[in-house]
Amino acid sequence: VQQVFKQLFYMINAVALNNLLLRKDVCSWSTGMQLRFNISQLEEWLRGKNLQQSGAAQTLEPLIQAAQLLQLKKKTLEDAEAICSLCTSLTTQQIVKILNLYTPVNEFEERVTVAFIRDIQTHLQERNDPPQLLLDFKHMFPVLFPFNPSSITMDSIHLPASLNLEFLNKV
């Protein structure tokens, strides 16, 4: 059950983050607030079902960081440093793409300046990120079956002759 929910939450993360990276109309402060609220609801649900050890919440980390990125101030050098230290699960390409797509929803907000985006790129220069922008939502985690030893000993097993397993020898 835990593995199923980890896979399901990864798919939620991948589809939501990919939509964020591809749609300018959803890259805003209010979308960041909505995402963070919805993610907290999912995390609370996991706690309520006692699934916090499944790793499902950790698969949402890139989406959580993208939501926080949408909510942070994006003006000064200190803001750039804060973004770089906070967004460790996002690649440089993803951070820059979200900042380029960021759309103010009211007159109190401003667009992210080109100089600010260059500051971010300078800070993240030494990162060794993969060159991909979008997450692979078809990624499958390996299924792990726990080993449960049987209480039946091998010498107590009787093999019927009708199975034609004469080639097997008890040792």
C-alpha atoms as a printed R data frame, in Angstrom:
    type eleno elety resid chain resno      x       y       z
1   ATOM     1    CA   VAL     A     1  0.000   0.000   0.000
2   ATOM     2    CA   GLN     A     2  2.830   2.377   0.880
3   ATOM     3    CA   GLN     A     3  4.544   1.740  -2.461
4   ATOM     4    CA   VAL     A     4  1.315   2.396  -4.370
5   ATOM     5    CA   PHE     A     5  0.818   5.758  -2.660
6   ATOM     6    CA   LYS     A     6  4.449   6.729  -3.205
7   ATOM     7    CA   GLN     A     7  3.979   6.068  -6.941
8   ATOM     8    CA   LEU     A     8  0.649   7.904  -7.007
9   ATOM     9    CA   PHE     A     9  2.046  10.971  -5.228
10  ATOM    10    CA   TYR     A    10  5.037  11.009  -7.584
11  ATOM    11    CA   MET     A    11  2.638  11.110 -10.552
12  ATOM    12    CA   ILE     A    12  0.664  13.950  -8.941
13  ATOM    13    CA   ASN     A    13  3.945  15.828  -8.421
14  ATOM    14    CA   ALA     A    14  5.186  15.240 -11.976
15  ATOM    15    CA   VAL     A    15  1.941  16.210 -13.737
16  ATOM    16    CA   ALA     A    16  1.407  19.304 -11.558
17  ATOM    17    CA   LEU     A    17  5.013  20.508 -11.886
18  ATOM    18    CA   ASN     A    18  5.041  19.899 -15.653
19  ATOM    19    CA   ASN     A    19  1.827  21.932 -16.005
20  ATOM    20    CA   LEU     A    20  3.405  24.700 -13.962
21  ATOM    21    CA   LEU     A    21  6.471  24.674 -16.230
22  ATOM    22    CA   LEU     A    22  4.401  24.764 -19.423
23  ATOM    23    CA   ARG     A    23  1.623  27.233 -18.601
24  ATOM    24    CA   LYS     A    24  2.267  30.924 -18.049
25  ATOM    25    CA   ASP     A    25 -1.244  31.515 -16.727
26  ATOM    26    CA   VAL     A    26 -0.611  29.398 -13.612
27  ATOM    27    CA   CYS     A    27  2.762  30.852 -12.584
28  ATOM    28    CA   SER     A    28  1.588  33.388 -10.030
29  ATOM    29    CA   TRP     A    29  1.662  34.089  -6.309
30  ATOM    30    CA   SER     A    30 -1.960  32.951  -5.868
31  ATOM    31    CA   THR     A    31 -1.244  29.620  -7.587
32  ATOM    32    CA   GLY     A    32  1.684  29.141  -5.205
33  ATOM    33    CA   MET     A    33 -0.702  29.664  -2.285
34  ATOM    34    CA   GLN     A    34 -3.241  27.203  -3.723
35  ATOM    35    CA   LEU     A    35 -0.571  24.588  -4.377
36  ATOM    36    CA   ARG     A    36  0.873  24.883  -0.887
37  ATOM    37    CA   PHE     A    37 -2.583  24.535   0.693
38  ATOM    38    CA   ASN     A    38 -3.453  21.497  -1.438
39  ATOM    39    CA   ILE     A    39 -0.100  19.850  -0.716
40  ATOM    40    CA   SER     A    40 -0.591  20.382   3.008
41  ATOM    41    CA   GLN     A    41 -3.991  18.684   2.674
42  ATOM    42    CA   LEU     A    42 -2.320  15.691   0.989
43  ATOM    43    CA   GLU     A    43  0.358  15.561   3.704
44  ATOM    44    CA   GLU     A    44 -2.302  15.700   6.404
45  ATOM    45    CA   TRP     A    45 -4.194  12.874   4.689
46  ATOM    46    CA   LEU     A    46 -1.011  10.776   4.657
47  ATOM    47    CA   ARG     A    47 -0.546  11.379   8.391
48  ATOM    48    CA   GLY     A    48 -4.191  10.479   9.028
49  ATOM    49    CA   LYS     A    49 -3.771   7.179   7.167
50  ATOM    50    CA   ASN     A    50 -0.417   6.525   8.906
51  ATOM    51    CA   LEU     A    51  1.436   6.532   5.562
52  ATOM    52    CA   GLN     A    52  4.096   9.137   6.388
53  ATOM    53    CA   GLN     A    53  6.839   6.459   6.235
54  ATOM    54    CA   SER     A    54  5.902   5.511   2.661
55  ATOM    55    CA   GLY     A    55  8.073   8.193   1.050
56  ATOM    56    CA   ALA     A    56  5.000   9.654  -0.695
57  ATOM    57    CA   ALA     A    57  5.416  13.073   0.925
58  ATOM    58    CA   GLN     A    58  9.079  13.238  -0.194
59  ATOM    59    CA   THR     A    59  8.036  12.765  -3.824
60  ATOM    60    CA   LEU     A    60  6.115  16.058  -3.558
61  ATOM    61    CA   GLU     A    61  9.247  18.038  -2.622
62  ATOM    62    CA   PRO     A    62  9.837  19.588  -6.106
63  ATOM    63    CA   LEU     A    63  6.228  20.789  -6.209
64  ATOM    64    CA   ILE     A    64  6.476  22.187  -2.671
65  ATOM    65    CA   GLN     A    65  9.613  24.106  -3.642
66  ATOM    66    CA   ALA     A    66  7.981  25.400  -6.842
67  ATOM    67    CA   ALA     A    67  5.017  26.654  -4.798
68  ATOM    68    CA   GLN     A    68  7.394  28.384  -2.372
69  ATOM    69    CA   LEU     A    69  9.329  29.874  -5.295
70  ATOM    70    CA   LEU     A    70  6.107  31.438  -6.584
71  ATOM    71    CA   GLN     A    71  5.473  32.976  -3.162
72  ATOM    72    CA   LEU     A    72  8.952  34.370  -2.421
73  ATOM    73    CA   LYS     A    73 10.081  37.920  -3.123
74  ATOM    74    CA   LYS     A    74 12.092  38.146  -6.321
75  ATOM    75    CA   LYS     A    75 13.975  41.446  -6.261
76  ATOM    76    CA   THR     A    76 17.240  41.611  -4.333
77  ATOM    77    CA   LEU     A    77 20.446  39.630  -4.265
78  ATOM    78    CA   GLU     A    78 19.406  38.259  -0.849
79  ATOM    79    CA   ASP     A    79 16.153  37.001  -2.418
80  ATOM    80    CA   ALA     A    80 18.205  35.240  -5.104
81  ATOM    81    CA   GLU     A    81 20.390  33.577  -2.471
82  ATOM    82    CA   ALA     A    82 17.315  32.486  -0.511
83  ATOM    83    CA   ILE     A    83 15.771  30.969  -3.645
84  ATOM    84    CA   CYS     A    84 18.990  29.118  -4.474
85  ATOM    85    CA   SER     A    85 19.291  27.649  -0.977
86  ATOM    86    CA   LEU     A    86 15.601  26.722  -0.815
87  ATOM    87    CA   CYS     A    87 15.104  25.129  -4.249
88  ATOM    88    CA   THR     A    88 17.388  22.108  -3.965
89  ATOM    89    CA   SER     A    89 14.934  19.639  -5.559
90  ATOM    90    CA   LEU     A    90 14.400  21.809  -8.631
91  ATOM    91    CA   THR     A    91 16.937  22.008 -11.442
92  ATOM    92    CA   THR     A    92 18.408  25.335 -12.536
93  ATOM    93    CA   GLN     A    93 16.386  25.077 -15.749
94  ATOM    94    CA   GLN     A    94 13.153  24.586 -13.823
95  ATOM    95    CA   ILE     A    95 13.833  27.529 -11.497
96  ATOM    96    CA   VAL     A    96 14.664  29.843 -14.407
97  ATOM    97    CA   LYS     A    97 11.633  28.668 -16.390
98  ATOM    98    CA   ILE     A    98  9.247  29.344 -13.480
99  ATOM    99    CA   LEU     A    99 10.790  32.791 -12.956
100 ATOM   100    CA   ASN     A   100 10.476  33.587 -16.680
101 ATOM   101    CA   LEU     A   101  6.831  32.471 -16.709
102 ATOM   102    CA   TYR     A   102  5.940  34.259 -13.466
103 ATOM   103    CA   THR     A   103  2.927  36.472 -14.112
104 ATOM   104    CA   PRO     A   104  1.789  39.138 -11.634
105 ATOM   105    CA   VAL     A   105 -1.942  38.921 -10.902
106 ATOM   106    CA   ASN     A   106 -2.399  42.413  -9.491
107 ATOM   107    CA   GLU     A   107 -0.829  45.862  -9.689
108 ATOM   108    CA   PHE     A   108  1.156  45.385  -6.452
109 ATOM   109    CA   GLU     A   109  3.331  42.671  -7.956
110 ATOM   110    CA   GLU     A   110  6.055  43.140 -10.544
111 ATOM   111    CA   ARG     A   111  7.473  40.878 -13.204
112 ATOM   112    CA   VAL     A   112 10.749  39.153 -12.438
113 ATOM   113    CA   THR     A   113 13.558  41.206 -13.954
114 ATOM   114    CA   VAL     A   114 16.104  39.770 -16.367
115 ATOM   115    CA   ALA     A   115 18.891  40.916 -14.019
116 ATOM   116    CA   PHE     A   116 17.361  38.908 -11.150
117 ATOM   117    CA   ILE     A   117 17.155  35.777 -13.313
118 ATOM   118    CA   ARG     A   118 20.815  36.271 -14.304
119 ATOM   119    CA   ASP     A   119 21.715  36.504 -10.586
120 ATOM   120    CA   ILE     A   120 19.951  33.187 -10.002
121 ATOM   121    CA   GLN     A   121 21.786  31.590 -12.927
122 ATOM   122    CA   THR     A   122 25.117  32.896 -11.601
123 ATOM   123    CA   HIS     A   123 24.426  31.458  -8.128
124 ATOM   124    CA   LEU     A   124 23.392  28.089  -9.556
125 ATOM   125    CA   GLN     A   125 26.258  27.861 -12.067
126 ATOM   126    CA   GLU     A   126 28.209  25.258 -10.101
127 ATOM   127    CA   ARG     A   127 25.227  22.924  -9.740
128 ATOM   128    CA   ASN     A   128 25.515  19.726 -11.735
129 ATOM   129    CA   ASP     A   129 21.841  19.406 -12.732
130 ATOM   130    CA   PRO     A   130 20.472  17.066 -15.393
131 ATOM   131    CA   PRO     A   131 19.567  18.993 -18.561
132 ATOM   132    CA   GLN     A   132 15.887  17.982 -18.518
133 ATOM   133    CA   LEU     A   133 13.156  20.516 -17.828
134 ATOM   134    CA   LEU     A   134 10.079  18.321 -17.402
135 ATOM   135    CA   LEU     A   135  9.667  15.392 -15.028
136 ATOM   136    CA   ASP     A   136  9.013  11.946 -16.457
137 ATOM   137    CA   PHE     A   137  5.534  11.189 -15.138
138 ATOM   138    CA   LYS     A   138  5.852   7.616 -16.437
139 ATOM   139    CA   HIS     A   139  8.754   6.910 -14.072
140 ATOM   140    CA   MET     A   140  8.066   3.783 -12.019
141 ATOM   141    CA   PHE     A   141  9.605   3.075  -8.639
142 ATOM   142    CA   PRO     A   142 10.790  -0.513  -8.180
143 ATOM   143    CA   VAL     A   143  8.369  -2.721  -6.310
144 ATOM   144    CA   LEU     A   144  9.885  -4.241  -3.190
145 ATOM   145    CA   PHE     A   145  8.467  -7.431  -1.727
146 ATOM   146    CA   PRO     A   146  9.514  -8.015   1.865
147 ATOM   147    CA   PHE     A   147 10.965 -11.433   2.664
148 ATOM   148    CA   ASN     A   148  8.780 -13.345   5.089
149 ATOM   149    CA   PRO     A   149 10.365 -16.681   6.019
150 ATOM   150    CA   SER     A   150  8.021 -19.616   6.287
151 ATOM   151    CA   SER     A   151  7.562 -21.439   9.565
152 ATOM   152    CA   ILE     A   152  7.298 -24.753   7.645
153 ATOM   153    CA   THR     A   153 10.538 -26.724   7.504
154 ATOM   154    CA   MET     A   154 11.569 -28.356   4.233
155 ATOM   155    CA   ASP     A   155 11.767 -31.889   5.672
156 ATOM   156    CA   SER     A   156  8.093 -31.711   6.681
157 ATOM   157    CA   ILE     A   157  6.936 -31.137   3.094
158 ATOM   158    CA   HIS     A   158  5.487 -34.142   1.252
159 ATOM   159    CA   LEU     A   159  5.514 -34.018  -2.554
160 ATOM   160    CA   PRO     A   160  2.692 -36.110  -4.111
161 ATOM   161    CA   ALA     A   161  3.754 -38.603  -6.813
162 ATOM   162    CA   SER     A   162  1.075 -37.175  -9.133
163 ATOM   163    CA   LEU     A   163  3.202 -34.066  -9.621
164 ATOM   164    CA   ASN     A   164  5.889 -36.116 -11.397
165 ATOM   165    CA   LEU     A   165  8.733 -34.430  -9.557
166 ATOM   166    CA   GLU     A   166 10.930 -37.499  -9.122
167 ATOM   167    CA   PHE     A   167 13.937 -35.522 -10.301
168 ATOM   168    CA   LEU     A   168 13.816 -33.464  -7.062
169 ATOM   169    CA   ASN     A   169 15.808 -34.908  -4.181
170 ATOM   170    CA   LYS     A   170 15.410 -34.037  -0.530
171 ATOM   171    CA   VAL     A   171 18.732 -33.174   0.998
